């Protein structure tokens, strides 16, 4: 098939752009390096009959009305308010930190928001403009909770202590002055009935879209051409042959997912249990059965070990990496017909809904621009 649009990567950004262009009458070719679509959202039914996510739990949450409306066109969704427990001093406590967390860890009896605010005021460290992850946390909850819940978890997750990371990384986790134990506060919180892979199948199910799996763009780029536009969703440094990574690599973190079958109905009381201490090397254990209240005699648990090796999942946000990324960004701006989209190409810690939003907005911007050009 001769295509008008080339898309590299069949994750959220690539699949949304493919759907948008296909529906506007363009022919779209997607090249996907892996043997499946859906990027890191990919899920499947495992040997225990449980829907599991290959690349870690994906919890959809958004305040964007247009994104919510859009994703509902391609899947039915069931409400799912994600909760996380953390194992601290041998007991399971709520994270994000709320009244119950403080009561459990410090054996207190805080009763209301007023008292919780007072506790935080007495324990937090006064810092005007927190400039890194450590300052961000201790300025909100103080040093004891920082040590118990954030310092070592972050070291395991990033191989850096919070002071070596942007404040924004740790600020993803709010602090609550009530007993709300939901991980997110967004208006819409849901999971796709039938899983994410099915959602992506529906996005890509269009006669104008051809998906080529097991195809690395860099292996075939000399043999293809003639596209109106190209959308690249892979790591930005790889696109430019790592030319600005001579002294320092642009860093990414990957995860080694170690799956186990446990021969009992449930292994843990919640879908996700975080291990913020040093007693184990993994960051968390996900028990997939909890999502959608799935039934099976056995249960699948997955321990997550973050590593430098393997496919890049997370950009590592700090000044050093941002400086390297800026060089690539300037390089990218010299190629206006190539659009760099998504987490890896923008080196940003996008949530799923932000990835949807950016792809939808990019399409609208480009198409409006094109219309304006026609009008002229
Ligand atoms: N974090 C932590 N302890 C926790 C949970 C999170 O220290 O129990 C920190 C850690 O640095 C983590 C960041 O907060 O990388 C953001 O957490 P989030 O759950 O958003 O990470 P993700 O689910 O994207 O891996």
Boltz pocket constraint, residues with backbone or C-beta under 6 A from the ligand:
constraints:
  - pocket:
      binder: B
      contacts: [[A, 86], [A, 95], [A, 149], [A, 150], [A, 151], [A, 153], [A, 154], [A, 157], [A, 169], [A, 170], [A, 172], [A, 173], [A, 274], [A, 276]]
      max_distance: 6.0
